[in-house]
Every structure is written in C-alpha cells, then in structure tokens.
Amino acid sequence: MKRYSALILFTALVDFNAAFMSLMATVIVENLEGSIIFIYLGPCRFIHVNVCYAAQAIHVQSIGESCILLLLSFSYRLWSFRLSSLNDSRSDSRTSLFALCLLASIPAVITTITFSNSPSPPPQSLVNHPDLSDRLFSVFNMTASPFFSTDNILPRVSIGYIICLYLLASPALFLLRRKLLRKIHSLGSISDKHRHHEIFRSLSLHMCMPLTFSISTEWKYYNG
C-alpha cells in the first residue's frame, strides 16, 4: 500500500489540476458552423485570452490523463494479485511507479501544447453571432475537404485524440474493474477482501469524473 501511495498522490495532483483549470476557464461548449466553440466565463478572461486557451487545454488533457492513470491503477492492482498468486517476491518501488506516471503524462503534455495552439481566427459570421456577442471565445475549426486533408489539422488532431482516448478508455475501464472485482471476491481472507474493497471503491468513485466528462463531451460533439 505504501508503494501504491505514489500512484494515488500523482492521480490526486492531476485531478486537482483539472478542477482548478476548469474553474479558471469555466467554459460553455457550442457547435456552430462546423466548429467547436469554447466560450470562457471564468476568471481567466480578466487576465489574458492566452491564459484561457492554456487553462482549457490543461483541463481537457488532465481529464484524459486521469483516464490513463485509472487504467494504470486497475492494471497495477491486477498485477499485484498475479504476483501474490505466484508467490513472487519482486517489489516495485514508489520511485518506479512515479516514473511510470511521468511517462504516462507525456501524451498529455504534447496534446496540451497542440490544443492550446489550435484555436483559429473566428470568421465574421461567428463574430456577429448573437450567442457569441460580447463574449470571449475560441474557435476550433473542424472542417476539412476531403476528410483526410491537412486542412485545420491541428484542431482536428487535438479534439480527435481526446475523443478517441475517451472512446477506448471507457470500455477498458469497465472491463478491468469487473476483472478486479472478481479477483477480490475470490480472496479467502475477510481482512484482505475488506482492504482491497476499500481501494476498489476509491477507484470506482474516481472513474466518475473522466467518464462523466467523456459522455458529456461526446454527446455535445455529435449532437451539437
């Protein structure tokens, strides 16, 4: 459990970062004229537009990283069961777990940079749109003809990455959760069951944030 604390701490920091940046940006998402529009209502608009871009990018990618860390957490618990069943005495240090978390953060860092640089200059039709009047917003132009062209490649890759991550991670999390629950039920010791159930409940509650964000993002994107 002491070694596992490194993973818990890192995940908590990522979640805090996501919550703080969400507060800073506080966005409304609209789908207009083939573009995804982020309307900023948070305190970032009193600082600078680039702060809003960065805050929203960090928020979105932190939620994505939270999904990856959840996959890592469930996988680690299953791996621990496997070592126990094999009577394997190998130990994994907190340093190695923390290093693994840092490696898992590399995609989030890269996509945060691309996401924050993805907004396009708004066309006049959006500037004059009644829903966007006198509001600070950014435009992610998702149009391309043909689809596989390089038109607006940066916003399409940035948004596409996070949607694909959610679509792949969501079912994988439920499968790993089910497998872990079965492993816990197979334990003979009541004290071991209780200890593992406490961690299991914590991971299950942690799933709520990225999965809720995932469902709302995909619903908004496809239903405009």
C-alpha positions as a Python dict, from the first residue, in 0.01 Angstrom:
ca = {
    (1, 'M'): (0, 0, 0),
    (2, 'K'): (291, 235, 71),
    (3, 'R'): (423, 184, -281),
    (4, 'Y'): (74, 235, -424),
    (5, 'S'): (56, 574, -247),
    (6, 'A'): (280, 725, -517),
    (7, 'L'): (17, 645, -778),
    (8, 'I'): (-262, 781, -556),
    (9, 'L'): (-70, 1104, -492),
    (10, 'F'): (8, 1160, -860),
    (11, 'T'): (-355, 1096, -957),
    (12, 'A'): (-476, 1339, -688),
    (13, 'L'): (-244, 1609, -824),
    (14, 'V'): (-374, 1556, -1178),
    (15, 'D'): (-737, 1573, -1059),
    (16, 'F'): (-670, 1890, -858),
    (17, 'N'): (-504, 2045, -1162),
    (18, 'A'): (-805, 1953, -1380),
    (19, 'A'): (-1050, 2101, -1127),
    (20, 'F'): (-851, 2424, -1083),
    (21, 'M'): (-813, 2480, -1458),
    (22, 'S'): (-1181, 2405, -1508),
    (23, 'L'): (-1259, 2680, -1256),
    (24, 'M'): (-1019, 2919, -1427),
    (25, 'A'): (-1174, 2867, -1771),
    (26, 'T'): (-1539, 2776, -1687),
    (27, 'V'): (-1645, 2714, -2047),
    (28, 'I'): (-1967, 2668, -2238),
    (29, 'V'): (-1923, 2447, -2545),
    (30, 'E'): (-2113, 2517, -2867),
    (31, 'N'): (-2103, 2351, -3209),
    (32, 'L'): (-2155, 2617, -3476),
    (33, 'E'): (-2079, 2623, -3849),
    (34, 'G'): (-1863, 2309, -3835),
    (35, 'S'): (-1654, 2448, -3550),
    (36, 'I'): (-1634, 2372, -3179),
    (37, 'I'): (-1667, 2695, -2983),
    (38, 'F'): (-1539, 2735, -2628),
    (39, 'I'): (-1700, 3034, -2454),
    (40, 'Y'): (-1500, 3144, -2150),
    (41, 'L'): (-1685, 3262, -1840),
    (42, 'G'): (-1413, 3207, -1578),
    (43, 'P'): (-1162, 3447, -1422),
    (44, 'C'): (-907, 3375, -1698),
    (45, 'R'): (-1090, 3627, -1919),
    (46, 'F'): (-982, 3905, -1683),
    (47, 'I'): (-615, 3809, -1731),
    (48, 'H'): (-550, 3729, -2099),
    (49, 'V'): (-704, 3528, -2379),
    (50, 'N'): (-397, 3302, -2394),
    (51, 'V'): (-448, 3215, -2028),
    (52, 'C'): (-798, 3094, -2118),
    (53, 'Y'): (-661, 2888, -2407),
    (54, 'A'): (-399, 2730, -2180),
    (55, 'A'): (-642, 2670, -1891),
    (56, 'Q'): (-893, 2490, -2114),
    (57, 'A'): (-618, 2287, -2280),
    (58, 'I'): (-472, 2178, -1945),
    (59, 'H'): (-819, 2097, -1810),
    (60, 'V'): (-919, 1877, -2104),
    (61, 'Q'): (-588, 1695, -2125),
    (62, 'S'): (-576, 1645, -1746),
    (63, 'I'): (-909, 1463, -1768),
    (64, 'G'): (-758, 1248, -2044),
    (65, 'E'): (-452, 1180, -1830),
    (66, 'S'): (-683, 1086, -1544),
    (67, 'C'): (-829, 813, -1769),
    (68, 'I'): (-479, 680, -1839),
    (69, 'L'): (-389, 683, -1469),
    (70, 'L'): (-710, 494, -1390),
    (71, 'L'): (-614, 229, -1644),
    (72, 'L'): (-272, 215, -1481),
    (73, 'S'): (-425, 188, -1132),
    (74, 'F'): (-659, -100, -1221),
    (75, 'S'): (-381, -277, -1410),
    (76, 'Y'): (-146, -236, -1115),
    (77, 'R'): (-399, -389, -874),
    (78, 'L'): (-447, -687, -1108),
    (79, 'W'): (-71, -724, -1146),
    (80, 'S'): (-36, -727, -765),
    (81, 'F'): (-287, -1013, -747),
    (82, 'R'): (-90, -1207, -1009),
    (83, 'L'): (235, -1168, -815),
    (84, 'S'): (65, -1282, -496),
    (85, 'S'): (-79, -1591, -664),
    (86, 'L'): (265, -1682, -799),
    (87, 'N'): (432, -1611, -463),
    (88, 'D'): (657, -1370, -649),
    (89, 'S'): (868, -1168, -409),
    (90, 'R'): (958, -895, -656),
    (91, 'S'): (886, -546, -525),
    (92, 'D'): (809, -229, -713),
    (93, 'S'): (937, 89, -555),
    (94, 'R'): (746, 414, -528),
    (95, 'T'): (1014, 569, -748),
    (96, 'S'): (942, 327, -1034),
    (97, 'L'): (566, 386, -1003),
    (98, 'F'): (618, 762, -1004),
    (99, 'A'): (844, 731, -1310),
    (100, 'L'): (571, 528, -1482),
    (101, 'C'): (320, 806, -1404),
    (102, 'L'): (554, 1063, -1556),
    (103, 'L'): (588, 854, -1872),
    (104, 'A'): (209, 828, -1892),
    (105, 'S'): (196, 1209, -1878),
    (106, 'I'): (399, 1261, -2197),
    (107, 'P'): (97, 1238, -2435),
    (108, 'A'): (-94, 1485, -2214),
    (109, 'V'): (193, 1735, -2226),
    (110, 'I'): (223, 1713, -2605),
    (111, 'T'): (-152, 1741, -2666),
    (112, 'T'): (-182, 2029, -2418),
    (113, 'I'): (62, 2225, -2634),
    (114, 'T'): (-120, 2138, -2958),
    (115, 'F'): (-463, 2203, -2801),
    (116, 'S'): (-367, 2548, -2670),
    (117, 'N'): (-236, 2641, -3017),
    (118, 'S'): (-536, 2503, -3207),
    (119, 'P'): (-783, 2798, -3194),
    (120, 'S'): (-842, 2961, -3533),
    (121, 'P'): (-929, 3325, -3607),
    (122, 'P'): (-1310, 3347, -3591),
    (123, 'P'): (-1491, 3423, -3919),
    (124, 'Q'): (-1707, 3732, -3930),
    (125, 'S'): (-2023, 3521, -3919),
    (126, 'L'): (-1924, 3393, -3574),
    (127, 'V'): (-1810, 3733, -3452),
    (128, 'N'): (-2157, 3865, -3533),
    (129, 'H'): (-2338, 3558, -3400),
    (130, 'P'): (-2594, 3659, -3132),
    (131, 'D'): (-2485, 3378, -2897),
    (132, 'L'): (-2123, 3497, -2909),
    (133, 'S'): (-2178, 3871, -2889),
    (134, 'D'): (-1950, 4045, -2636),
    (135, 'R'): (-1809, 3712, -2520),
    (136, 'L'): (-1455, 3578, -2509),
    (137, 'F'): (-1438, 3256, -2709),
    (138, 'S'): (-1206, 3036, -2910),
    (139, 'V'): (-1284, 2857, -3236),
    (140, 'F'): (-1170, 2505, -3321),
    (141, 'N'): (-1242, 2473, -3693),
    (142, 'M'): (-1314, 2103, -3759),
    (143, 'T'): (-1399, 2132, -4130),
    (144, 'A'): (-1185, 1960, -4393),
    (145, 'S'): (-1242, 1863, -4755),
    (146, 'P'): (-1161, 1585, -4813),
    (147, 'F'): (-1162, 1445, -4459),
    (148, 'F'): (-801, 1321, -4475),
    (149, 'S'): (-662, 1652, -4598),
    (150, 'T'): (-432, 1867, -4386),
    (151, 'D'): (-691, 2146, -4356),
    (152, 'N'): (-724, 2253, -3992),
    (153, 'I'): (-511, 1954, -3895),
    (154, 'L'): (-409, 2085, -3552),
    (155, 'P'): (-758, 2132, -3403),
    (156, 'R'): (-883, 1809, -3563),
    (157, 'V'): (-594, 1607, -3419),
    (158, 'S'): (-625, 1774, -3077),
    (159, 'I'): (-1000, 1712, -3046),
    (160, 'G'): (-980, 1374, -3221),
    (161, 'Y'): (-714, 1246, -2981),
    (162, 'I'): (-915, 1321, -2668),
    (163, 'I'): (-1239, 1176, -2813),
    (164, 'C'): (-1059, 856, -2925),
    (165, 'L'): (-899, 829, -2582),
    (166, 'Y'): (-1238, 853, -2411),
    (167, 'L'): (-1398, 603, -2652),
    (168, 'L'): (-1120, 347, -2594),
    (169, 'A'): (-1059, 407, -2223),
    (170, 'S'): (-1423, 398, -2110),
    (171, 'P'): (-1499, 32, -2201),
    (172, 'A'): (-1147, -75, -2099),
    (173, 'L'): (-1201, 72, -1751),
    (174, 'F'): (-1526, -120, -1703),
    (175, 'L'): (-1363, -445, -1818),
    (176, 'L'): (-1067, -401, -1583),
    (177, 'R'): (-1299, -303, -1298),
    (178, 'R'): (-1507, -618, -1348),
    (179, 'K'): (-1196, -836, -1361),
    (180, 'L'): (-1059, -677, -1043),
    (181, 'L'): (-1389, -727, -860),
    (182, 'R'): (-1382, -1097, -946),
    (183, 'K'): (-1028, -1124, -812),
    (184, 'I'): (-1134, -961, -485),
    (185, 'H'): (-1434, -1194, -446),
    (186, 'S'): (-1201, -1493, -491),
    (187, 'L'): (-998, -1398, -184),
    (188, 'G'): (-1033, -1626, 117),
    (189, 'S'): (-931, -1381, 389),
    (190, 'I'): (-1202, -1141, 508),
    (191, 'S'): (-944, -879, 611),
    (192, 'D'): (-781, -896, 266),
    (193, 'K'): (-1121, -862, 99),
    (194, 'H'): (-1202, -555, 310),
    (195, 'R'): (-866, -390, 234),
    (196, 'H'): (-893, -449, -139),
    (197, 'H'): (-1259, -341, -142),
    (198, 'E'): (-1163, -3, 9),
    (199, 'I'): (-918, 60, -276),
    (200, 'F'): (-1170, -75, -527),
    (201, 'R'): (-1439, 169, -408),
    (202, 'S'): (-1193, 457, -430),
    (203, 'L'): (-1104, 367, -790),
    (204, 'S'): (-1472, 326, -881),
    (205, 'L'): (-1556, 672, -746),
    (206, 'H'): (-1255, 814, -927),
    (207, 'M'): (-1399, 681, -1254),
    (208, 'C'): (-1696, 920, -1225),
    (209, 'M'): (-1508, 1236, -1322),
    (210, 'P'): (-1343, 1130, -1650),
    (211, 'L'): (-1637, 912, -1759),
    (212, 'T'): (-1894, 1186, -1694),
    (213, 'F'): (-1678, 1435, -1882),
    (214, 'S'): (-1632, 1181, -2161),
    (215, 'I'): (-2004, 1119, -2206),
    (216, 'S'): (-2093, 1491, -2199),
    (217, 'T'): (-1815, 1582, -2444),
    (218, 'E'): (-1909, 1315, -2697),
    (219, 'W'): (-2281, 1393, -2666),
    (220, 'K'): (-2216, 1763, -2721),
    (221, 'Y'): (-1984, 1700, -3015),
    (222, 'Y'): (-2215, 1463, -3203),
    (223, 'N'): (-2543, 1638, -3119),
    (224, 'G'): (-2423, 1996, -3141),
}
